[in-house]
Amino acid sequence: MAVELERMRGTFDKGLTQLDGKLDVLVERNMHTGERLLAAETAATALAVRVTALERRVWTASGIAAALGSGGAFLATLLGG
């Protein structure tokens, strides 16, 4: 009986050791996933800032082009063209 209990204890200890190892792997993966997520969020924020700046430039350029087009048409009308 004592031998059988000792064998079961050894099996149980081995199983706990394997479980502990697998948990360590999961914790490590979770840490790496968190780091990658933070990097992706940082990149997304930087990209959003760049897109906003680009949109401002496009709208400004569109306004300038419209003003120049109107001014050119007005000037052409004044010059008789």
N, C-alpha and C positions, 0 to 999 in steps of 0.2 A: 504494500500500500504506500509506504513512504517513498519507494523508488518511483512509483507511478506519479505521485504528487510532485516529486522533484522534476520528472520529465515534463509534466504539464506546466510547471513553473518556468522551465527553460523555454518551452514553446511560447508561452505567454510573453516572456521577456523578449524573445526574438521578434515576436509580432509587434510589440511596443517599440522596439528599436527601429524596425522597418517603417512603422507609422510615423515615428519622429523624423526619420530621414525624409519621408515624403512630404511632411508638413514643412520642413526646412526648404525643400524645393519650391513648394507653393508660396512661401513667404518671399523667397528670392524673386520668383517670377512676378509677384505682386509689386515688389519694389521697383523692378525694371519697367513694368507696365505703368506705374505711377510716374516714373521719370519720363517715359516716352509721351505720356499724356500731357504732362506739363510742358514739354518741348513743343508739342503740337499746338497747344493753346497759345504759347508765346508766338509761334510762327503765324498762327491765324490772326492774332491781334496785330502783329506787324503788317501782315498783308492787308487787313482792313484799313489800317492807317494809310497805306500806300494807295489803295483803291480810292479812298475818300479824297486824297490829294489829287489823284489823277482826274476824278470826276470834276473837282473844282476847276482844274485847268481846262478840261474839255468845255465846260459850260462858259467859262470866261472866253475861250477862243471862239466859241459859237456866237457869243454876244458881240465880240469884236468884229467877226466876219459879217454878221447881220448889219451892224452899224456901218461898216465900210461899204457893203453892198448898197445900202440905202443911200449913203452919201455919194457913192459913185453914180447911182442912177439920178440923183438930184443934180449932181454936177453935169452929167451928160445932158439933162433936160435944159439946164441953164446955158450950156454951150451950143445948144441947138442940135444935139446928136440924137 
